[in-house]
Amino acid sequence: MEKYRVTYMSGGGTEYKDGVWKVKQTPKTITAEKIEEDGVGIYSMHEVGFKTRIGKGTGNPIKYEEENGFTVYFWQAGTPYIFEKIS
């Protein structure tokens, strides 16, 4: 499992931190779980322990994949969640 720092963007373009997540990738899915807060308080979108599985097939919410991270639209539109790998 790898660790990622997650941020998300509001509709107005403001960036907020959403903590540290552990991520496990397979050829077909990404499983992500929030494991710690980032000291943000009320702007944190998910509780520690929130877990989700994201499919990598047709119509998937993963829009950009890079060497050090990826961007996910959990609801396939709207708020982008940016996962940046922690070295």
C-alpha positions in Angstrom: 0.0 0.0 0.0 1.2 3.5 -0.8 0.3 6.7 1.1 -1.1 9.8 -0.6 -1.9 13.3 0.5 -5.3 14.3 -0.8 -6.6 17.8 -1.7 -9.9 18.8 -3.3 -11.1 21.9 -5.1 -14.2 23.8 -4.4 -16.4 25.2 -7.2 -14.7 28.5 -6.9 -11.2 27.0 -7.3 -10.2 27.0 -3.6 -8.0 24.1 -2.7 -8.6 22.2 0.6 -6.7 19.4 2.3 -8.4 16.1 3.0 -5.8 14.2 4.9 -3.5 11.2 4.2 -4.9 8.2 2.5 -3.5 4.7 1.9 -4.1 3.4 -1.6 -3.9 -0.1 -3.1 -4.0 -0.4 -6.9 -4.8 -3.5 -9.0 -5.1 -3.5 -12.8 -8.9 -3.0 -12.5 -9.4 -1.0 -9.2 -8.1 1.5 -6.8 -9.0 1.1 -3.1 -8.5 4.2 -1.0 -8.9 4.7 2.7 -8.4 7.9 4.7 -6.0 7.1 7.6 -5.3 10.5 9.1 -6.4 14.1 9.2 -4.3 16.9 7.9 -5.1 19.5 10.6 -7.8 21.2 8.5 -10.8 20.8 10.7 -14.2 21.8 9.2 -13.0 21.7 5.6 -12.1 18.0 5.7 -14.5 16.2 3.4 -14.2 12.7 4.8 -13.9 11.1 8.2 -10.8 9.0 9.1 -11.7 5.4 8.2 -13.7 6.4 5.1 -13.0 3.8 2.4 -13.9 3.6 -1.3 -13.1 1.4 -4.3 -12.8 3.0 -7.7 -13.1 1.0 -10.9 -10.6 1.6 -13.8 -12.9 0.5 -16.6 -15.0 2.5 -19.1 -16.7 5.5 -17.5 -14.4 5.5 -14.5 -14.0 8.6 -12.5 -10.2 8.7 -12.8 -9.4 11.5 -15.1 -5.6 12.0 -14.9 -2.9 9.5 -14.0 0.7 10.6 -13.4 3.8 9.0 -12.0 3.3 10.6 -8.6 -0.5 10.6 -8.3 -3.9 10.8 -9.9 -7.1 12.9 -9.9 -10.5 11.3 -9.1 -14.0 12.6 -9.6 -15.8 10.3 -7.1 -19.2 11.2 -8.6 -17.8 11.3 -12.2 -18.3 15.1 -12.2 -18.0 18.0 -9.9 -15.3 18.1 -7.2 -11.8 16.9 -8.2 -9.8 15.0 -5.6 -6.1 15.1 -6.2 -4.0 12.2 -4.8 -0.3 13.1 -4.5 2.1 10.3 -3.5 4.0 10.9 -0.3 7.7 10.0 -0.8 
